[in-house]
Amino acid sequence: MEKYHGSRTATADEASQLDLPEEIQLEIAGLAGKMREGLLALSVGVGLKVMDELIEEELTRLCGPKGKHDPERSANRHGSRRSQVVLGGRKVSARRPRARTAQGEEAKLSTWELFSSEDLLSERTVAVMLAGLSTRRYADGLEPTGTDDERSTSRSSVSRRFVRRTRQALGELMSRPVPDDLVVLMLDGVTLADHTCVVALGITADGTKVPLGVWEGATENKAVCARALADLDDRGLSADDGLLVVIDGSKALRAAVRDAFGERAAVQRCRIHKQRNVLGHLPEAERPWVRRKLCEAWALADTAAAERRLKELARALEAKRPGAAASLREGLAETLTITRLGFSVDSALGRTLRSTNPIESALSVSTERSRNVKRWRGGEMVLRWTAAGLLDAQRSFRRVRGYRELPKLRAALRRQVQRIDREEVRDFPIAA
């Protein structure tokens, strides 16, 4: 009996093992590339067809079925014209159906408005730029569409869209209201292209991190710090119910916090910044034992004992290293604020709030987004890139470690405010 054998398609590994001439292998590779590009272009064509069907459905609702009289129609078909829609990070040509109302006004088609929206194009542009692709190579990162009429991919078009969208992002960041349940405010500085900015990050009662603003200037400039806090105050920031402010070692920033909130805000000095500042005054050989002494003191759950240990270390450094001793004494008590509020080094929330690491991790993402910028054109550009990077980083934010302990922190901050209120009433009694 005669047997018939069906054909079988070879796998990629099997095809690569075939002993074919080099010319044929090159032709096969080229054909595969064209097929892949053709499939992508085909999917784009299918998408455009679906878009046409959605627009036609909306036209039918407004004007009735094409070629049939509908006395209840609210508009009439009015032909079409050549226009553009946003597709895959660029604009491509498409026919735009038109309709007119009974009053002769142009009827807006919401489906067309959606597909031709500049917002889609701007968002794609910002995402591509933040991913590290330059304006010159923007078109290289786009998928093929199978059309020859593609626009808005030139270097100048991409640059204009990016500037416009990041300027809008900066405005959104600087106008967003401060959450009512803010428990922690972190302030730190970032430097880009010789421009320093002050950045604010908030932590809400459920542990969510929220970028709050960016201002040009250094944390060592009291006027800049005061302006930043005044701006946050205008947007709803308050310490009336208690607030923990985590800052670096800047004296100007500490003074601005005191002027803005008085004693109602508990201030935690970043221990990493403090350790770095102290060790910076010491030779390399003396740094390990001083670092060990600092960590041992900060690990104590007893605030009084920890403060006593730090003061003893400052006295030990006084004779030979007066600079290190003075740096340690400056703001010494405020490095223990977290311990004073009841959070030891073993606490997850205590480890989170003992330094400015949460805001610095967000800033590292922001600066990484701008790593390919070669030419900075002033402070406004720095603000735009920083704001865009922070908002992009916010999409991947997780709740802070130890967020379940935030109600305990909030209760401790409220008790501190109540104690301050009682002391004020005792010092300035209200006349009967």
C-alpha positions as CSV (number, residue, x, y, z in Angstrom):
1,M,0.0,0.0,0.0
2,E,1.3,3.4,-1.0
3,K,2.1,5.8,1.9
4,Y,1.8,9.6,1.7
5,H,3.9,11.8,4.0
6,G,2.7,15.3,5.0
7,S,5.1,18.2,5.0
8,R,6.5,19.7,8.2
9,T,7.8,23.2,8.8
10,A,11.4,23.2,10.1
11,T,12.0,25.1,13.4
12,A,14.4,28.0,13.6
13,D,17.1,25.8,15.1
14,E,16.7,23.1,12.5
15,A,16.8,25.7,9.7
16,S,20.0,27.2,11.0
17,Q,21.7,23.8,10.9
18,L,20.9,23.2,7.3
19,D,24.0,23.4,5.0
20,L,22.8,26.1,2.7
21,P,24.9,28.5,0.6
22,E,25.7,31.8,2.3
23,E,23.7,33.8,-0.4
24,I,20.5,31.8,0.3
25,Q,20.9,32.3,4.1
26,L,21.2,36.1,3.6
27,E,18.1,36.1,1.4
28,I,16.2,34.1,4.0
29,A,17.2,36.5,6.7
30,G,16.2,39.5,4.6
31,L,12.8,37.9,3.8
32,A,12.2,37.2,7.5
33,G,12.8,40.9,8.3
34,K,10.5,42.1,5.6
35,M,7.8,39.7,6.8
36,R,8.1,40.9,10.4
37,E,7.9,44.5,9.3
38,G,4.9,43.7,7.0
39,L,3.1,42.0,9.9
40,L,3.6,45.1,12.1
41,A,2.4,47.3,9.3
42,L,-0.6,45.0,8.8
43,S,-1.5,45.3,12.5
44,V,-1.4,49.1,12.1
45,G,-3.7,48.9,9.1
46,V,-6.2,46.8,11.0
47,G,-6.1,49.4,13.8
48,L,-6.9,52.2,11.3
49,K,-9.7,50.1,10.0
50,V,-11.2,49.7,13.5
51,M,-10.8,53.4,14.0
52,D,-12.8,54.1,10.8
53,E,-15.5,51.7,12.0
54,L,-15.8,53.5,15.3
55,I,-16.0,56.9,13.7
56,E,-18.7,55.6,11.3
57,E,-20.7,54.2,14.2
58,E,-20.6,57.6,15.9
59,L,-21.6,59.3,12.6
60,T,-24.5,56.9,12.3
61,R,-25.8,57.9,15.7
62,L,-25.6,61.6,14.8
63,C,-26.7,61.5,11.1
64,G,-28.5,58.2,10.7
65,P,-27.5,55.4,8.3
66,K,-25.7,56.6,5.2
67,G,-28.0,57.0,2.2
68,K,-31.2,56.8,4.2
69,H,-33.4,59.6,5.4
70,D,-33.7,60.0,9.2
71,P,-36.1,62.7,10.4
72,E,-34.7,62.4,14.0
73,R,-31.1,63.0,13.0
74,S,-29.3,65.8,14.8
75,A,-26.7,66.5,12.1
76,N,-26.0,65.9,8.4
77,R,-23.0,64.3,6.8
78,H,-20.7,66.8,5.2
79,G,-18.1,64.9,3.3
80,S,-14.5,64.5,4.5
81,R,-11.1,66.0,4.4
82,R,-7.5,65.0,4.6
83,S,-6.2,65.2,8.2
84,Q,-4.0,63.3,10.6
85,V,-4.3,60.9,13.5
86,V,-1.7,59.9,16.2
87,L,-0.3,56.5,15.7
88,G,2.7,54.9,17.3
89,G,4.4,58.1,18.4
90,R,3.9,60.0,15.1
91,K,1.1,61.4,12.9
92,V,-0.1,59.7,9.8
93,S,-2.6,60.9,7.2
94,A,-6.2,59.8,7.4
95,R,-9.6,60.9,6.1
96,R,-11.6,62.9,8.6
97,P,-15.4,62.5,8.2
98,R,-17.3,65.7,8.7
99,A,-20.8,66.5,9.9
100,R,-22.8,69.7,10.4
101,T,-25.6,70.5,12.8
102,A,-29.0,71.9,11.7
103,Q,-27.6,75.3,12.6
104,G,-24.7,74.9,10.1
105,E,-22.1,74.4,12.8
106,E,-19.3,71.8,12.6
107,A,-20.2,68.8,14.7
108,K,-17.4,67.4,16.9
109,L,-16.8,63.7,16.7
110,S,-15.5,62.5,20.0
111,T,-13.9,59.4,18.5
112,W,-11.9,61.4,16.0
113,E,-10.9,63.8,18.8
114,L,-9.6,60.9,20.8
115,F,-7.4,59.4,18.0
116,S,-6.1,62.8,16.9
117,S,-5.4,64.1,20.4
118,E,-1.9,65.7,20.8
119,D,-1.9,64.3,24.4
120,L,-1.3,60.8,23.1
121,L,1.6,62.0,21.0
122,S,3.1,64.2,23.8
123,E,2.9,61.3,26.4
124,R,4.7,59.0,24.0
125,T,7.4,61.6,23.3
126,V,8.0,62.2,27.0
127,A,8.2,58.4,27.7
128,V,10.7,57.9,24.8
129,M,12.8,60.8,25.9
130,L,12.9,59.8,29.5
131,A,13.9,56.3,28.4
132,G,17.1,57.8,27.0
133,L,16.4,58.2,23.3
134,S,17.6,61.4,21.8
135,T,15.5,63.7,19.5
136,R,17.8,62.7,16.6
137,R,17.0,59.0,17.0
138,Y,13.3,59.4,18.0
139,A,12.1,57.9,14.7
140,D,14.4,54.8,15.2
141,G,12.4,53.8,18.2
142,L,9.0,53.7,16.4
143,E,7.4,50.7,14.9
144,P,6.7,50.6,11.1
145,T,3.3,51.7,9.9
146,G,3.5,50.8,6.3
147,T,2.6,54.4,5.3
148,D,4.8,56.9,3.6
149,D,3.2,60.0,5.0
150,E,4.5,60.2,8.5
151,R,5.0,63.5,10.4
152,S,6.0,64.9,13.7
153,T,9.1,62.8,14.0
154,S,11.7,65.5,13.2
155,R,14.1,66.6,15.8
156,S,12.5,70.0,16.2
157,S,9.0,68.6,16.4
158,V,10.0,66.1,19.1
159,S,11.8,68.8,21.1
160,R,8.9,71.2,21.0
161,R,6.5,68.5,22.2
162,F,8.8,67.5,25.0
163,V,9.3,71.1,26.2
164,R,5.6,71.7,26.1
165,R,4.6,68.5,27.9
166,T,7.3,68.8,30.6
167,R,6.4,72.4,31.2
168,Q,2.9,71.2,31.8
169,A,4.2,68.5,34.1
170,L,6.1,71.1,36.1
171,G,2.9,73.2,36.4
172,E,0.9,70.2,37.6
173,L,3.5,69.3,40.2
174,M,3.7,72.8,41.5
175,S,0.0,73.2,41.8
176,R,-1.1,69.9,43.2
177,P,-2.6,70.3,46.7
178,V,-0.8,68.8,49.7
179,P,-2.6,65.7,51.0
180,D,-4.7,66.3,54.1
181,D,-3.3,63.1,55.8
182,L,0.4,64.0,55.3
183,V,2.5,62.7,58.1
184,V,6.1,63.1,56.9
185,L,7.7,65.8,54.8
186,M,11.2,65.2,53.4
187,L,13.3,67.9,51.9
188,D,16.6,67.4,50.0
189,G,18.6,69.0,47.2
190,V,19.7,67.7,43.8
191,T,22.3,69.2,41.4
192,L,22.0,69.0,37.6
193,A,24.4,70.9,35.4
194,D,25.6,73.3,38.1
195,H,22.0,74.1,39.0
196,T,20.8,73.1,42.5
197,C,17.1,72.4,43.3
198,V,15.2,71.9,46.5
199,V,12.8,68.9,46.2
200,A,10.0,68.0,48.6
201,L,8.5,64.6,49.1
202,G,5.5,63.8,51.3
203,I,4.5,60.5,52.9
204,T,0.8,60.1,53.7
205,A,-0.9,58.1,56.5
206,D,-1.1,55.0,54.4
207,G,2.6,55.1,53.4
208,T,2.2,56.5,49.9
209,K,5.1,58.7,48.7
210,V,4.0,61.9,46.9
211,P,6.3,64.4,45.1
212,L,5.2,67.9,46.2
213,G,7.5,70.3,44.4
214,V,10.9,71.4,43.1
215,W,12.4,74.9,43.5
216,E,15.6,76.2,42.0
217,G,18.2,77.0,44.6
218,A,20.3,75.2,47.3
219,T,19.2,73.9,50.7
220,E,21.9,76.2,52.1
221,N,20.0,79.2,51.0
222,K,17.5,80.2,53.6
223,A,15.4,82.4,51.2
224,V,15.0,79.5,48.8
225,C,14.0,77.1,51.6
226,A,11.5,79.7,53.0
227,R,10.0,80.2,49.6
228,A,9.6,76.4,49.2
229,L,7.8,76.0,52.5
230,A,5.7,79.1,51.9
231,D,4.6,77.6,48.6
232,L,3.7,74.3,50.3
233,D,1.8,76.3,53.0
234,D,-0.3,78.0,50.3
235,R,-1.2,74.5,48.9
236,G,-2.4,73.2,52.3
237,L,0.6,72.0,54.3
238,S,0.1,72.3,58.0
239,A,1.8,71.1,61.2
240,D,-1.2,71.8,63.4
241,D,-1.9,68.1,63.8
242,G,1.7,67.1,64.0
243,L,4.3,66.7,61.3
244,L,7.7,65.0,61.0
245,V,10.2,66.9,58.8
246,V,13.2,64.9,57.6
247,I,16.1,67.1,56.3
248,D,19.8,66.9,55.5
249,G,22.4,68.8,57.5
250,S,21.5,72.2,56.1
251,K,21.3,75.0,58.8
252,A,19.3,77.2,56.4
253,L,16.8,74.5,55.8
254,R,16.4,73.9,59.6
255,A,16.0,77.6,60.2
256,A,13.3,77.8,57.5
257,V,11.4,74.9,59.0
258,R,11.5,76.5,62.5
259,D,10.2,79.8,61.1
260,A,7.4,78.1,59.2
261,F,6.2,75.6,61.8
262,G,7.8,76.6,65.1
263,E,8.0,73.7,67.5
264,R,5.0,71.9,66.1
265,A,7.1,70.1,63.5
266,A,9.4,67.4,64.8
267,V,12.7,67.6,62.8
268,Q,14.8,64.5,62.1
269,R,18.3,65.1,60.9
270,C,19.5,62.6,58.3
271,R,21.9,60.3,60.1
272,I,23.7,59.4,56.9
273,H,24.4,63.1,56.1
274,K,25.5,63.7,59.7
275,Q,27.9,60.7,59.6
276,R,29.3,61.8,56.3
277,N,29.9,65.3,57.6
278,V,31.6,64.1,60.8
279,L,33.8,61.6,59.0
280,G,34.8,64.3,56.4
281,H,36.8,66.1,59.1
282,L,38.8,62.9,60.0
283,P,41.7,61.2,58.4
284,E,41.0,57.8,56.9
285,A,42.6,55.8,59.7
286,E,40.3,57.3,62.4
287,R,37.0,56.9,60.5
288,P,36.1,53.3,61.3
289,W,36.0,53.6,65.1
290,V,34.1,56.9,64.9
291,R,31.6,55.4,62.5
292,R,31.2,52.4,64.9
293,K,30.6,54.7,67.9
294,L,28.0,56.7,66.0
295,C,26.1,53.6,65.0
296,E,26.2,52.2,68.5
297,A,24.8,55.4,69.9
298,W,22.0,55.6,67.4
299,A,21.1,52.0,67.9
300,L,20.2,52.6,71.6
301,A,16.4,52.7,72.4
302,D,17.0,55.0,75.3
303,T,17.2,58.6,74.0
304,A,19.0,60.0,77.0
305,A,21.7,57.2,76.9
306,A,22.1,57.7,73.1
307,E,22.5,61.5,73.5
308,R,25.0,61.0,76.3
309,R,27.1,58.6,74.2
310,L,27.2,61.1,71.3
311,K,28.3,63.9,73.6
312,E,31.0,61.7,75.0
313,L,32.2,61.0,71.5
314,A,32.3,64.8,70.8
315,R,34.4,65.4,73.8
316,A,36.8,62.6,72.8
317,L,37.2,64.3,69.4
318,E,37.5,67.8,70.8
319,A,41.2,67.9,71.4
320,K,42.6,66.6,68.1
321,R,39.6,66.9,65.8
322,P,37.7,70.0,66.8
323,G,36.0,70.3,63.4
324,A,34.6,66.8,63.7
325,A,33.4,67.5,67.3
326,A,31.7,70.7,66.2
327,S,30.0,68.9,63.3
328,L,28.7,66.2,65.6
329,R,27.3,68.7,68.2
330,E,25.5,70.7,65.6
331,G,21.9,69.3,65.6
332,L,23.0,66.3,67.7
333,A,19.6,66.0,69.5
334,E,17.7,66.1,66.2
335,T,19.4,63.0,65.0
336,L,17.5,61.2,67.8
337,T,14.0,62.5,67.0
338,I,12.8,59.2,65.7
339,T,14.1,57.4,68.8
340,R,12.4,60.1,70.9
341,L,9.1,59.4,69.2
342,G,9.3,55.7,70.1
343,F,11.0,54.1,67.0
344,S,14.2,52.2,67.6
345,V,16.7,51.0,65.0
346,D,14.9,47.6,65.0
347,S,11.7,49.3,63.8
348,A,11.1,49.2,60.0
349,L,9.6,52.7,60.0
350,G,12.5,53.9,62.2
351,R,15.0,52.6,59.6
352,T,13.0,54.4,56.8
353,L,12.8,57.8,58.5
354,R,16.2,58.0,60.1
355,S,17.6,59.3,56.8
356,T,16.5,61.0,53.5
357,N,16.9,57.8,51.6
358,P,13.3,57.7,50.4
359,I,13.5,61.0,48.6
360,E,17.1,60.3,47.4
361,S,15.9,57.1,45.7
362,A,13.3,59.1,43.9
363,L,15.8,61.7,42.9
364,S,18.2,59.0,41.6
365,V,15.5,57.8,39.2
366,S,14.9,61.4,38.2
367,T,18.6,62.1,37.5
368,E,19.0,58.8,35.7
369,R,16.2,59.9,33.2
370,S,18.3,62.9,32.2
371,R,21.6,61.1,31.9
372,N,21.8,61.6,28.1
373,V,21.3,65.4,28.2
374,K,24.4,67.0,26.9
375,R,23.5,70.7,26.9
376,W,21.5,72.3,29.6
377,R,19.9,75.7,28.8
378,G,19.2,77.3,32.1
379,G,17.3,76.6,35.4
380,E,13.9,76.2,33.8
381,M,15.1,73.3,31.8
382,V,16.5,71.7,34.9
383,L,13.2,72.2,36.7
384,R,11.3,70.6,33.8
385,W,13.5,67.6,33.6
386,T,13.4,67.1,37.4
387,A,9.7,67.4,37.6
388,A,9.1,65.0,34.7
389,G,11.5,62.5,36.2
390,L,9.8,62.7,39.6
391,L,6.4,62.1,38.1
392,D,7.7,59.2,36.1
393,A,9.3,57.7,39.2
394,Q,6.1,58.1,41.1
395,R,4.5,55.5,38.8
396,S,6.8,52.8,40.4
397,F,6.6,54.1,44.0
398,R,5.8,51.5,46.6
399,R,4.6,52.2,50.1
400,V,7.4,52.9,52.5
401,R,8.8,50.2,54.7
402,G,7.0,50.1,58.0
403,Y,3.9,51.9,56.8
404,R,1.8,49.9,59.3
405,E,3.5,51.8,62.1
406,L,2.5,55.2,60.7
407,P,-0.6,55.5,63.0
408,K,1.7,55.1,65.9
409,L,3.9,57.9,64.5
410,R,0.9,60.1,64.0
411,A,-0.3,59.6,67.5
412,A,3.2,60.5,68.9
413,L,3.2,63.7,66.8
414,R,-0.2,64.6,68.1
415,R,0.9,64.2,71.7
416,Q,3.8,66.4,71.0
417,V,1.5,69.2,69.6
418,Q,-0.8,68.8,72.6
419,R,2.1,69.2,75.0
420,I,3.3,72.3,73.2
421,D,-0.3,73.8,73.3
422,R,-0.4,73.1,77.1
423,E,2.9,74.8,77.6
424,E,1.8,77.9,75.6
425,V,-1.4,78.1,77.7
426,R,0.7,77.9,80.9
427,D,3.1,80.5,79.8
428,F,0.5,82.9,78.4
429,P,-2.7,82.2,80.4
430,I,-6.0,83.6,78.9
431,A,-7.5,86.2,81.2
432,A,-10.8,85.3,82.7
